[in-house]
Amino acid sequence: MVADLIDDDPELAHLHAISASRRAGRIPVAREALAATAYRIGDYALALRELRTHRRLSGDQGNIALMVEAERALGRPQKGLETGLEADTTKLNATQRVQLAIAMSGARLDLGQTQQALFELEVPELDPNRAFAYSPELFAAYAAVLEDLGRDAEAADWRERAERAESALNAQSAASDQLEVIEVIEQDLAPEQAPAPEWAEAGASEAGASEAGPSEAEVSESGSSGGEPDGVAALHDEAAEGGEPPTEAAE
């Protein structure tokens, strides 16, 4: 509910987040949602408090950049720098590292430390030859600081890179959003055969019976009337006289 409302009605989203936090105050995601809505409506003190609570409950540092920005919004850029320096950047993903770099650069600018602000942005993700989702914002921030330093030509280059990166990402997003059209070819299926009438089934049964072989009784009768083969009868006669059946002589 909060995620659905935060863009269209942040005040209502904040009320829902407050209600959820009261019911599930020990669940990290509830505190994180409250922090996000508080920041969105400009209650930076509440946002900072809830972000700290979320970090304590979850151990997750993913919102460290937002904490720095909240300190800046409260007029405490130095405290924001201290907060950012506490973060273990090895536990952040690339997007989170870029967000932190931009926040730290902003805090440096607040303190009038323009050159240090540029250094904060010189992270491995500042690659002019590759574009990621975070690249346009990072390139634009770098261009702005270069401009503040009077390096206008370099600033123009990075601003152009930011625009190219954004255009490339928009084109990629548009391509991925296209619907895949699959042509379905309908084939006429053979109509189901109607069940055969009862008279046809009866006729088939009689025909099958007439074509079948002799019954067991007929086989037994024919077998008993034919007698035994001559060789078998001779063996029986010799056995009756006490002899043994002949064996083949060894060659």
C-alpha positions in Angstrom: 0.0 0.0 0.0 2.8 2.5 0.9 4.7 1.8 -2.3 1.6 2.3 -4.4 0.8 5.6 -2.7 4.1 7.3 -2.1 4.4 8.9 -5.6 0.8 10.0 -5.9 -0.1 10.8 -2.3 2.9 10.8 0.0 0.9 12.1 2.9 -1.5 9.2 2.8 1.3 6.8 2.3 2.9 8.3 5.4 -0.2 7.6 7.5 -0.3 4.0 6.3 3.4 3.7 7.2 2.8 5.1 10.7 0.0 2.6 11.2 2.1 -0.3 10.0 5.0 0.8 12.3 2.7 0.8 15.3 1.5 -2.7 14.6 4.9 -4.2 13.7 7.5 -1.9 15.2 10.1 -4.7 15.4 9.9 -5.5 11.7 12.7 -3.7 9.8 10.7 -3.2 6.6 8.0 -1.3 8.5 10.5 1.1 9.9 12.2 1.5 6.5 8.8 2.4 4.9 8.1 4.9 7.6 11.6 6.5 7.0 11.0 6.7 3.3 7.6 8.4 3.6 8.9 10.8 6.4 11.8 11.8 4.1 9.3 12.3 1.2 7.1 14.7 3.2 10.1 16.6 4.6 10.2 15.2 8.1 13.9 14.6 8.0 14.4 14.2 11.8 11.8 11.3 11.8 13.3 9.9 8.7 16.8 9.8 10.2 15.5 8.3 13.4 13.7 5.5 11.5 16.6 4.9 9.3 18.9 4.3 12.3 16.3 2.0 13.8 16.1 0.0 10.6 19.9 -0.3 10.4 20.0 -1.5 14.1 17.2 -4.1 13.5 18.4 -5.4 10.2 22.1 -4.7 10.1 21.6 -3.4 6.6 23.6 -0.3 5.5 21.8 0.1 2.2 20.1 3.3 3.2 23.4 5.1 4.3 23.2 7.6 1.5 19.7 8.6 2.6 21.0 9.1 6.1 23.7 11.5 4.8 21.1 13.4 2.8 18.8 13.6 5.9 21.7 15.1 7.9 22.3 17.6 5.1 18.6 18.5 5.0 18.8 19.2 8.8 21.7 21.6 8.2 24.4 19.2 9.5 26.6 18.4 6.5 29.6 17.6 8.8 27.5 15.1 10.7 26.5 13.7 7.3 30.1 13.2 6.3 30.8 11.4 9.6 27.8 9.2 9.1 28.9 8.3 5.6 32.5 7.5 6.7 31.1 5.0 9.2 29.7 2.8 6.4 31.4 -0.3 5.2 31.3 0.2 1.5 32.3 -3.4 0.8 28.8 -4.4 2.0 27.1 -2.0 -0.5 26.2 -2.8 -4.1 27.3 -0.5 -7.0 24.1 1.6 -6.9 24.3 2.1 -3.2 28.0 3.1 -3.5 27.2 5.7 -6.2 24.3 7.1 -4.1 26.7 7.4 -1.1 29.3 9.1 -3.3 26.8 11.7 -4.5 25.5 12.3 -1.0 29.1 12.7 0.4 30.0 15.1 -2.5 26.9 17.2 -1.7 28.0 17.4 1.9 31.4 18.6 0.8 29.8 21.2 -1.4 27.7 22.4 1.6 31.0 22.9 3.5 32.6 24.7 0.6 35.0 21.8 -0.1 34.6 21.8 -3.9 37.8 19.9 -4.7 37.0 17.2 -2.1 33.5 17.0 -3.5 35.1 16.1 -6.9 37.2 13.4 -5.2 34.1 11.9 -3.5 32.7 11.2 -7.0 35.8 9.6 -8.4 34.6 6.1 -7.7 35.2 3.0 -9.8 31.6 3.3 -11.1 32.6 6.6 -12.8 33.3 4.9 -16.1 32.6 7.0 -19.2 32.6 4.0 -21.5 29.9 2.0 -19.7 26.3 3.0 -18.8 24.4 1.6 -15.9 21.2 2.8 -14.3 23.2 5.0 -11.9 25.5 6.4 -14.6 23.5 9.5 -15.8 23.1 10.9 -12.2 26.7 10.2 -11.4 28.0 11.7 -14.6 25.8 14.8 -14.2 27.0 15.3 -10.6 30.6 15.1 -11.7 29.9 17.6 -14.5 28.3 20.0 -12.0 31.3 19.9 -9.6 33.7 20.4 -12.6 31.8 23.4 -13.6 32.0 24.8 -10.0 35.8 24.4 -10.3 35.8 26.3 -13.5 36.7 23.4 -15.7 34.0 24.1 -18.2 35.3 22.0 -21.1 35.5 18.9 -19.0 32.1 19.6 -17.5 30.6 19.8 -21.0 32.1 16.5 -21.9 30.7 14.8 -18.8 27.3 16.4 -19.2 27.2 15.1 -22.8 28.1 11.6 -21.5 25.3 11.8 -19.0 22.8 12.6 -21.7 24.1 9.8 -23.9 24.0 7.3 -21.1 20.4 8.3 -20.3 19.4 8.1 -23.9 20.9 4.6 -24.2 19.2 3.4 -21.0 15.9 4.8 -22.2 16.2 3.0 -25.6 17.1 -0.2 -23.8 14.1 0.2 -21.5 11.8 0.9 -24.4 13.1 -2.2 -26.3 12.5 -4.4 -23.3 9.0 -3.1 -22.8 7.9 -4.0 -26.4 5.3 -6.8 -26.5 6.4 -10.0 -28.1 3.8 -11.0 -30.8 3.5 -14.7 -31.3 1.5 -15.9 -34.4 -0.8 -18.7 -33.6 -1.9 -20.8 -36.6 -5.2 -22.6 -36.1 -5.5 -26.0 -37.5 -8.8 -27.9 -38.2 -9.0 -30.8 -35.9 -10.6 -34.1 -37.1 -14.1 -34.3 -35.9 -14.7 -36.8 -33.1 -16.1 -40.1 -34.3 -19.6 -40.8 -33.1 -20.0 -43.9 -31.1 -21.0 -47.0 -33.1 -24.6 -48.1 -32.7 -25.4 -51.1 -30.6 -26.3 -53.3 -33.5 -22.9 -52.7 -35.1 -21.1 -53.6 -31.9 -23.2 -56.8 -31.7 -22.3 -57.8 -35.2 -18.6 -57.1 -34.6 -18.7 -59.4 -31.6 -20.3 -62.2 -33.6 -17.8 -61.8 -36.4 -15.0 -61.9 -34.0 -16.2 -65.1 -32.4 -16.6 -66.8 -35.8 -13.0 -65.8 -36.8 -11.5 -66.9 -33.6 -9.5 -70.3 -33.3 -10.9 -73.5 -31.8 -11.9 -73.5 -28.2 -9.9 -75.2 -25.4 -12.4 -78.1 -25.5 -11.9 -78.6 -29.2 -8.1 -78.5 -28.9 -8.1 -81.1 -26.1 -10.4 -83.3 -28.1 -8.2 -83.1 -31.2 -5.1 -83.7 -29.1 -6.5 -86.8 -27.4 -7.9 -88.4 -30.6 -4.6 -88.3 -32.5 -2.6 -90.6 -30.1 1.0 -90.2 -29.3 3.9 -90.2 -31.7 5.7 -93.5 -32.4 8.9 -92.5 -30.6 7.1 -91.6 -27.5 5.0 -94.8 -27.5 8.2 -96.9 -27.8 9.8 -95.2 -24.9 6.7 -95.9 -22.8 6.8 -99.6 -23.8 10.5 -100.0 -22.8 9.9 -98.2 -19.5 7.1 -100.6 -18.8 9.4 -103.6 -19.5 12.0 -102.3 -17.0 14.4 -101.0 -19.5 15.9 -97.6 -20.0 15.4 -95.3 -22.9 18.2 -95.5 -25.4 21.0 -92.9 -25.5 23.0 -91.7 -28.3 26.3 -93.4 -28.7 29.3 -91.3 -28.3 31.1 -90.9 -31.6 
